[in-house]
Amino acid sequence: MSQVEKKAGLLRRTSSSKKPLKEKVVLMYDEIFAKEDPGKNNPRFWDELFLMKVNLEYLESKLESIDGEEVQRIQDNINSLFHHCVQALGEEHQIKVVNALQTLCALFRGVHHKNKSASGFDIINMLMGFDKAEQRMKDLMERLDSLLCGDGSESLKSLCLKLLLCLVTVTDNISQNTLLEYVMINSIFEAILQVLSDVSSRGQHGYDAVVLLALLVNYRKYESVNPYIVKLSIVDDEPTLDGMGMVVHSALAEYNRQYKDKEEENQGGFFSTLTSMVGSMFIADADEKLSVQTNEAILLALYEAVHLNRNFITVLAQSHPEMDIAATPPTPTPTTPTTPLGTTPPSLDMMNNPELPLDPNLQTSNLLITFLKYASIVMQDTKDEHRLNSARLCLIILTCIAEDQYADAFLHDDNMNFRVTLHRMPMRHRKKTVGKNIPSRPLVCAVLDLMVEFVVTHMMKDFPMDLYLRCVQIIHKLLCYQKKCRIRLHYTWRELWSALINLLKFLLSNETSLLAKHNIFHLALLIVNLFNMFITYGDTFLPTSNSYDELYYEVVRMHQVFDNLYCMVLRVSTNAGQWKEPASKVTHALVNIRAIVNHFNPKIESYAAVNHISQLSEEQVRSISLNVRKNVSLNTLSQDVLLKEFSTIS
């Protein structure tokens, strides 16, 4: 049967002299869209309708095809259809319940697609009649709640969640969906939590439940009191929070697995051989081929959980054996329309996996590690709008984590060491790293690695300024915690300093083009103040005195960048214009660095002249710096001023 015939509900081809035969359910739909009440001549009309298999395409297309006058003419029949659908949800006959749920989906979608420009009140009136809407929606939500919490079949619960997702997403902007006012009044929050807390239900429906909750939380969240926000913020039930974390972890892990599979596939084929022959000229193309569609819905759920519920922070750190998802036996899935990679719910094995005995050689993982790996993938390429939004959301989540004291405590805990293999963007000037050589370190090292990687790899014409600001602020928040708690983190700080200096160099090289779009002085100020923090407070958190020597060496070695920055901000700050004030702030912030450069450079040049050395080695420069630094008195900013600067940029 062709698609056209199927959509029209035709049973078979007929001769031209006969009318085409239609399914009985299609004939019944036609009666609903006629002017007369379909139940007037047939008292059993509605009972018979819900025993028929739903033809979703025909019903939706019929709803979309009616014009304004027809809407007024058949509105009573549509209201009656909605009413009888809700009533059918209370039937013991499961076929009727299933058909009623599917019919409601078609009603919500069809009416909204036809009336995109109509007000929410008009849509409510067309669906159920405005005077009866409150009672109709109350009955609907109560019956959906009952089905989700009851002992019914898993397929019914799945359909209930699909209907709710359909209801929530019928408009492009969720806050313009007036129907959700009734979902706010008649809350199904507890039903969603019950799905997440039960191991069996979570395995079947956890993904839909988490996405539904994330969407409901975002309904007019800044305009009115959203009960789902209030309730989510006070959840302290451990099985529920663990269930939510397991669903998010599984979805992100599935994305990571898909990316890894595509990466290995690309490395082992003809393309890899060709690349090795001609060098790395096709690296950008290879990266595009590895693109896997992002999953913003699950990221949004993670953000809301981390942002709203402090108890969820503990879920991030819960360790469990790191499992290879690909090694788990595949579960048969029903045939459905193809969905993009990365957006499908994870397999059931992932979400109701019992705890396995720990092997001493088995690497452990947690939700935060899986999230960092996910972030390292989506942050590689921000040219696509969806991936840019995903990268932004990842950085917002990391900001929330870095601002939480408990999260900072386990990030820096020396007793919680992990090997975190982050994905790195292919670049011509560096070799591909091997994940097996990564040492076991506190998780904060992986966060800093991710920030450094982003700084190094996104200096481009279409400069993502807001992402850079968030990235530098995350680094700043982590340093503040280390300073406050006097944590001497054994980290390769030199990589961070080098990345930040190169970023300043990029800003200077592209001053004209960047200033046309962005306030580059704000970013420059954040970077300079990070160096000020290392210079002024480094003795409280740098691991050794040798780290200080490395810091001074990097500043002196790259002094030309700081000199050029000072000349640029001095030029802008002495001229009238919109950037005068922000440029002057950078001028004042450079006092520390200029004092170091002006003090050390003459000593180094003098040593080179006396010893007739044209170019000093790093060891020689650091030796000079160490001797001079013992007696140096730098013209530094007062600590009070520096603290004030940090409080304003946090």
C-alpha positions in Angstrom: 0.0 0.0 0.0 1.5 3.4 -0.9 2.1 6.1 1.6 -0.7 8.3 0.1 -3.2 5.4 0.4 -2.1 4.7 4.0 -2.5 8.3 5.0 -5.9 8.5 3.5 -6.9 5.3 5.3 -7.6 3.4 2.1 -7.8 -0.4 2.5 -6.9 -1.3 -1.1 -6.9 -0.1 -4.7 -10.3 -0.1 -6.4 -11.5 0.4 -9.9 -12.2 3.9 -11.0 -16.0 3.2 -11.1 -16.1 2.4 -7.4 -15.4 4.5 -4.4 -12.2 3.6 -2.5 -12.7 1.6 0.6 -11.6 3.2 3.9 -10.8 1.8 7.3 -13.7 1.9 9.7 -11.7 4.2 12.1 -11.2 6.7 9.3 -15.0 6.7 8.6 -15.5 7.4 12.3 -13.0 10.3 12.2 -14.9 11.7 9.3 -18.1 11.6 11.4 -16.4 13.5 14.1 -15.4 16.2 11.6 -19.0 16.4 10.3 -21.4 18.9 11.8 -23.6 16.5 13.6 -22.9 14.9 16.9 -21.5 11.4 16.1 -23.0 9.9 19.2 -26.5 11.1 18.4 -27.4 8.3 16.0 -25.0 5.7 17.5 -24.9 5.6 21.3 -22.0 3.2 21.2 -19.9 5.4 18.9 -17.3 6.4 21.5 -16.9 2.8 22.9 -16.4 1.5 19.4 -13.9 4.3 18.5 -11.4 3.4 21.2 -11.5 -0.3 20.2 -10.2 0.7 16.8 -6.5 1.0 16.0 -5.6 4.7 15.8 -4.7 6.2 12.5 -2.4 9.0 13.8 -1.4 10.4 10.3 -5.0 10.7 9.1 -6.3 12.3 12.3 -3.5 14.8 12.5 -3.7 15.7 8.8 -7.5 16.2 9.2 -7.0 18.5 12.1 -4.4 20.5 10.2 -6.5 20.8 7.1 -9.6 22.4 8.7 -10.0 26.2 8.3 -11.3 28.8 10.7 -15.0 28.5 9.9 -14.8 24.7 10.1 -13.2 24.9 13.5 -16.2 26.8 14.9 -18.6 24.3 13.2 -17.0 21.1 14.6 -15.5 22.5 17.9 -18.2 20.7 20.0 -17.2 17.4 18.4 -13.5 18.0 19.1 -14.3 18.9 22.7 -16.3 15.7 22.9 -13.5 13.6 21.5 -11.1 15.1 24.1 -13.6 14.4 26.9 -14.1 10.8 25.9 -10.4 10.3 25.5 -9.9 11.3 29.1 -12.7 9.1 30.2 -11.3 6.1 28.3 -8.1 6.4 30.3 -10.0 5.1 33.3 -11.2 2.0 31.5 -10.0 -1.5 32.5 -9.7 -2.5 28.9 -6.0 -1.7 28.0 -6.7 -1.4 24.3 -9.0 1.5 25.0 -6.5 3.2 27.2 -3.7 2.8 24.6 -5.9 4.1 21.8 -7.1 7.0 24.0 -3.5 8.0 24.8 -2.5 7.9 21.1 -5.6 9.9 20.1 -4.7 12.6 22.7 -1.2 12.9 21.2 -2.7 13.4 17.7 -5.1 16.0 19.1 -2.4 18.0 20.9 -0.1 18.0 17.9 -2.7 18.5 15.2 -4.4 21.4 16.9 -1.1 23.2 17.7 0.3 22.7 14.2 -2.8 24.1 12.6 -3.0 27.1 15.0 0.6 28.1 15.5 -0.3 31.8 15.5 -3.4 31.4 17.7 -3.3 32.4 21.4 -3.1 29.7 24.0 -6.6 30.4 25.1 -8.0 29.8 21.6 -6.2 26.4 21.5 -7.6 25.5 24.9 -11.0 26.4 23.7 -10.7 24.4 20.6 -9.4 21.3 22.4 -11.7 21.1 25.4 -13.8 24.2 25.7 -12.5 27.0 27.9 -15.3 26.8 30.5 -14.6 23.1 31.1 -10.8 23.1 30.6 -9.8 23.2 34.2 -11.9 20.1 35.1 -10.8 18.2 31.9 -7.1 18.8 32.5 -7.5 17.9 36.2 -9.1 14.6 35.2 -6.4 14.0 32.5 -3.5 14.7 34.9 -5.0 12.5 37.7 -5.5 9.6 35.3 -1.9 9.9 33.9 -0.6 10.1 37.5 -2.6 7.0 38.4 -1.3 5.1 35.3 2.4 6.1 36.0 2.2 5.1 39.7 0.0 2.0 39.3 0.8 -1.6 38.5 -0.1 -1.4 34.9 2.0 -2.6 32.0 5.3 -0.8 31.2 4.0 0.0 27.7 1.2 2.0 29.2 3.6 3.9 31.4 5.8 4.6 28.3 2.8 5.9 26.4 1.8 8.2 29.3 5.3 9.7 29.3 5.3 10.1 25.5 1.9 11.9 25.8 3.3 14.2 28.4 6.4 14.9 26.4 4.1 15.6 23.4 2.0 18.0 25.5 5.1 19.9 26.8 6.9 20.2 23.4 4.0 21.2 21.0 5.3 24.8 21.0 8.8 26.0 20.0 8.9 28.1 23.2 7.8 26.1 26.2 6.9 29.2 28.1 4.3 30.0 25.5 2.5 26.7 26.0 -0.6 27.8 28.0 -1.7 24.2 28.5 1.2 23.8 30.9 -0.5 26.0 33.5 -2.8 23.1 34.2 0.3 20.8 34.5 1.7 23.2 37.1 -1.6 23.2 39.1 -2.1 19.4 38.8 1.5 18.3 39.5 2.9 14.9 38.4 6.2 15.5 40.1 5.9 12.6 42.6 5.0 10.2 39.8 8.1 11.2 37.9 10.2 10.7 41.0 8.6 7.3 41.5 9.7 6.2 38.0 13.3 7.3 38.8 13.5 5.7 42.2 12.3 2.3 41.0 15.1 0.2 39.3 12.7 -1.5 36.9 10.8 1.6 35.9 14.0 3.6 35.6 15.4 1.1 33.2 12.3 1.3 31.0 11.3 5.0 31.3 14.1 6.9 33.1 15.3 8.8 30.1 11.8 10.1 29.2 11.1 10.9 32.9 14.4 12.9 33.3 13.8 14.9 30.1 10.2 15.6 31.0 11.2 16.9 34.4 13.9 19.1 32.9 11.4 20.7 30.5 8.7 21.2 33.2 11.3 23.0 35.4 12.0 25.5 32.6 8.3 26.5 32.1 8.3 30.3 32.9 11.0 29.8 35.5 11.9 33.5 35.7 8.3 34.8 35.4 6.3 33.0 38.1 6.6 30.4 40.8 7.2 27.1 39.2 6.2 24.2 41.7 8.5 21.8 39.9 11.5 24.0 40.6 10.6 24.3 44.3 10.0 20.5 44.6 13.2 19.5 42.8 15.3 21.8 45.0 14.3 20.0 48.2 14.5 16.4 47.0 16.7 14.5 49.4 15.6 10.9 48.7 18.8 9.0 47.9 17.4 6.3 45.6 15.6 9.1 43.5 18.7 11.2 43.2 20.9 8.2 42.4 18.3 7.1 39.8 18.4 10.5 38.1 22.2 10.5 38.1 22.3 7.0 36.6 20.0 8.0 33.8 22.1 11.1 33.0 25.3 9.1 33.3 24.0 6.4 31.0 22.9 8.8 28.3 26.3 10.7 28.3 28.2 7.4 28.4 26.3 6.2 25.4 27.2 9.4 23.5 30.8 8.9 24.4 30.7 5.3 23.2 29.2 6.4 19.9 31.9 9.0 19.4 34.7 6.5 20.3 33.3 4.0 17.8 33.2 6.5 15.0 36.8 7.6 15.9 38.1 4.1 15.8 36.2 3.5 12.5 37.8 6.5 10.9 41.3 5.6 12.2 41.2 2.1 10.7 39.9 2.8 7.2 41.2 4.1 3.8 40.8 7.7 5.0 43.4 7.1 7.8 45.8 5.6 5.3 45.4 8.5 2.9 46.0 11.0 5.8 49.1 9.3 6.8 50.4 9.6 3.2 49.8 13.3 2.7 50.3 14.6 6.2 47.6 16.3 8.2 46.0 18.5 5.6 42.7 16.7 6.0 42.5 16.8 9.8 39.6 19.3 9.7 37.6 16.9 7.5 38.3 14.0 9.7 37.0 15.9 12.7 33.8 16.7 10.8 33.3 13.0 10.1 33.5 12.2 13.8 30.7 14.6 14.6 27.9 13.0 16.7 24.7 14.9 17.4 24.7 16.4 20.8 22.1 15.7 23.5 21.0 19.1 24.9 18.0 17.6 26.7 20.1 15.4 29.0 22.6 18.3 29.5 19.7 20.5 30.5 18.5 17.9 33.0 22.0 17.7 34.5 22.3 21.5 34.8 18.9 21.8 36.6 19.8 19.0 39.0 23.3 20.5 39.8 21.9 24.1 39.9 18.8 23.5 42.0 19.6 20.6 44.3 22.7 20.7 46.5 22.1 17.0 47.4 22.7 16.0 43.8 26.3 17.2 44.1 27.0 14.0 46.0 25.8 11.9 43.1 28.5 13.4 40.9 31.2 11.8 43.0 29.7 8.3 43.5 32.3 5.9 42.2 31.4 2.7 40.4 33.3 0.3 38.0 33.9 1.8 34.6 32.1 -0.4 32.2 32.6 -0.7 28.5 29.1 -0.2 27.2 29.9 -1.9 23.9 30.7 -5.0 25.8 27.3 -5.4 27.3 25.0 -7.7 25.3 22.7 -5.7 23.0 19.0 -5.5 23.8 16.5 -5.8 21.0 14.8 -2.5 20.3 11.5 -2.1 18.5 11.6 -0.7 15.0 11.2 3.1 15.2 12.0 6.0 12.9 15.7 6.6 12.8 16.9 9.1 15.3 20.3 11.0 15.2 23.2 9.5 17.0 23.6 10.8 20.6 19.9 11.5 21.1 18.6 8.0 21.7 18.0 6.8 25.3 20.7 4.5 26.6 20.2 0.8 26.7 18.3 -0.7 29.7 21.3 -2.7 30.8 23.1 0.6 31.6 20.4 1.9 33.9 19.5 -1.1 36.0 22.9 -2.7 36.1 23.5 -4.3 39.5 26.7 -3.4 41.3 29.6 -5.5 40.2 32.4 -6.8 42.4 35.4 -4.4 42.2 38.4 -5.7 40.5 41.6 -4.1 41.9 42.8 -3.5 38.3 39.4 -2.1 37.1 39.3 1.6 36.6 36.5 3.3 38.5 34.4 6.1 37.2 31.6 8.5 38.2 29.1 10.9 36.6 31.5 13.8 36.7 34.2 11.9 34.8 31.6 10.8 32.2 30.4 14.4 31.9 34.0 15.7 31.5 34.6 13.3 28.7 31.4 14.3 27.0 32.3 18.0 27.4 35.7 17.4 25.8 34.0 16.0 22.7 31.3 18.7 22.2 33.7 21.5 23.0 36.0 20.5 20.2 33.9 22.1 17.4 31.7 25.1 18.3 31.1 26.2 14.7 27.7 24.5 14.6 25.0 26.3 16.6 23.9 23.1 18.4 27.4 22.2 19.5 28.0 25.8 20.5 25.0 25.7 22.8 26.1 22.4 24.2 29.6 23.7 24.9 28.0 26.8 26.6 25.8 24.5 28.7 28.7 22.3 29.7 30.7 25.4 30.9 27.6 26.6 32.8 27.4 23.2 34.6 31.1 23.3 35.4 30.6 26.8 36.8 27.9 25.6 39.1 30.2 22.7 40.2 33.2 25.0 40.8 31.0 27.3 42.9 29.9 24.5 45.2 32.1 24.0 48.3 31.3 20.3 48.6 32.0 19.7 44.9 35.3 21.6 45.3 36.2 19.4 48.2 35.9 16.1 46.3 37.5 17.7 43.2 40.6 18.4 45.2 40.5 15.3 47.4 43.9 13.5 47.1 42.2 10.2 48.1 39.9 10.3 45.1 42.3 9.9 42.1 41.1 9.0 38.6 42.5 8.6 35.1 40.4 10.8 32.9 40.9 10.4 29.2 39.8 13.6 27.6 39.3 13.9 23.8 41.6 16.4 22.2 41.0 18.2 18.9 43.4 17.1 16.1 45.9 19.8 15.4 48.8 19.9 13.0 51.4 21.2 15.5 50.9 18.5 18.2 51.0 14.8 18.4 48.0 12.7 19.4 48.3 11.7 23.0 47.9 8.1 24.2 45.3 7.8 27.0 47.1 4.9 28.7 49.9 7.3 29.8 47.6 9.5 31.8 48.4 9.4 35.6 45.8 9.0 38.3 45.1 12.5 39.7 42.4 14.4 41.6 39.5 15.3 39.4 40.3 19.1 39.5 43.3 18.3 37.2 40.9 17.0 34.5 38.8 20.1 34.8 41.9 22.3 34.4 43.1 20.2 31.5 39.7 20.7 29.8 39.9 24.4 30.3 43.4 24.6 29.0 42.4 22.5 26.0 39.6 24.9 25.2 41.8 28.0 25.5 44.4 26.5 23.1 42.0 25.2 20.4 39.4 28.0 19.9 41.4 31.0 18.9 39.7 31.6 15.6 38.0 34.3 13.5 34.6 33.6 14.8 35.8 34.1 18.4 33.5 32.5 21.1 33.9 35.3 23.6 31.3 34.2 26.1 32.7 30.7 26.3 36.2 32.0 26.9 34.9 34.3 29.7 33.2 31.3 31.4 36.3 29.2 30.9 38.6 31.7 32.6 36.1 32.3 35.4 36.0 28.6 36.1 39.8 28.5 36.5 39.6 31.5 38.8 37.0 29.9 41.0 39.1 26.8 41.4 42.2 28.8 42.3 40.2 30.8 44.9 39.3 27.5 46.6 42.9 26.3 46.5 44.1 29.6 48.0 41.3 29.5 50.7 42.1 26.0 51.7 45.8 26.1 51.0 45.7 23.2 48.7 49.0 22.6 46.9 47.9 20.9 43.8 50.5 19.0 41.8 49.6 20.2 38.4 51.5 21.2 35.3 50.7 24.9 35.8 53.1 25.9 33.1 50.6 24.6 30.4 48.0 26.9 31.8 50.2 29.9 31.9 51.4 29.3 28.4 47.8 28.9 27.1 46.7 32.2 28.8 49.7 34.1 27.4 49.0 32.8 23.9 45.4 33.9 24.3 46.5 37.4 25.1 48.8 37.3 22.1 45.8 36.3 19.9 43.7 39.2 21.3 46.5 41.6 20.5 47.0 40.3 17.0 43.3 40.5 16.2 42.5 43.7 18.1 40.7 45.5 15.3 38.4 42.7 14.2 37.6 41.5 17.7 36.9 45.0 19.1 34.2 45.4 16.5 32.2 42.6 18.2 33.5 42.1 21.7 34.9 43.8 24.8 38.3 42.1 24.7 39.5 44.2 27.7 37.2 42.3 30.0 38.7 39.0 29.0 42.3 40.5 29.1 41.6 41.7 32.7 40.4 38.3 33.8 43.6 36.7 32.4 45.9 39.3 33.9 44.2 39.0 37.3 44.8 35.2 37.2 48.5 35.9 36.8 48.2 38.5 39.7 46.7 35.7 41.8 49.6 33.4 41.1 52.1 36.1 41.8 50.5 37.5 45.0 49.1 34.3 46.5 51.0 31.5 44.8 52.9 30.7 48.0 49.6 29.4 49.4 48.7 26.9 46.7 51.6 26.4 44.2 53.2 23.0 45.1 56.9 24.0 45.3 59.2 27.0 45.1 60.2 25.6 41.7 56.7 26.4 40.5 57.3 30.0 41.3 60.5 29.9 39.3 58.6 28.5 36.3 56.0 31.3 36.7 58.6 34.0 36.7 60.4 32.4 33.8 57.2 32.3 31.7 56.4 35.9 32.5 59.9 37.0 31.6 60.2 34.8 28.5 57.0 36.1 27.1 57.4 39.7 28.4 56.9 41.1 24.8 53.3 40.0 25.0 52.7 41.9 28.2 54.6 44.9 26.9 52.4 45.0 23.8 49.3 44.6 25.9 50.3 47.5 28.1 51.0 49.7 25.1 47.6 48.8 23.6 45.6 49.4 26.7 47.5 52.6 27.5 46.8 53.9 24.0 43.0 53.1 24.3 42.7 54.4 27.8 44.3 57.8 27.0 41.8 58.4 24.2 38.1 59.1 24.5 35.9 56.2 23.5 33.7 53.4 24.7 36.7 51.2 25.7 38.5 53.9 27.8 37.3 52.6 31.2 37.8 48.9 30.6 41.2 49.5 29.1 42.3 51.6 32.1 41.4 48.7 34.4 43.8 46.4 32.5 46.5 49.1 32.7 46.3 49.1 36.5 46.1 45.3 36.7 49.4 45.0 34.8 51.5 46.6 37.6 52.6 43.3 39.1 53.7 41.7 35.8 55.5 44.9 34.6 57.3 45.1 37.9 58.6 41.6 37.5 59.6 42.1 33.9 61.3 45.5 34.6 63.2 44.0 37.5 64.4 40.8 36.0 65.1 41.7 32.4 68.1 44.0 33.2 69.6 41.4 35.4 69.3 38.7 32.7 70.7 41.0 30.0 73.6 42.0 32.3 74.4 38.3 33.0 74.3 37.5 29.3 76.7 40.4 28.5 79.2 39.6 31.3 79.3 35.9 30.3 79.2 36.6 26.5 76.1 34.4 26.0 73.8 35.4 23.1 70.9 33.2 24.3 70.5 32.0 27.9 69.0 28.5 28.6 66.0 28.1 30.7 68.1 26.8 33.6 70.3 29.9 33.5 67.3 32.3 33.5 65.7 30.4 36.4 68.9 30.5 38.4 69.1 34.2 37.9 65.5 34.7 38.8 65.9 32.6 42.0 68.9 34.7 43.2 67.2 38.0 42.4 63.8 37.0 43.8 65.3 36.4 47.3 66.0 40.1 47.6 63.4 41.6 45.3 60.7 44.1 46.5 58.0 44.3 43.9 55.7 47.2 43.4 52.7 44.9 43.8 49.1 45.8 44.2 47.9 45.6 47.8 46.1 42.4 48.7 42.9 44.4 49.5 42.9 45.8 46.0 43.4 42.4 44.4 40.7 40.8 46.5 38.3 43.6 45.4 39.2 42.9 41.7 38.5 39.2 42.2 35.1 39.9 43.9 34.0 42.1 41.0 34.8 39.5 38.3 33.5 36.4 40.0 
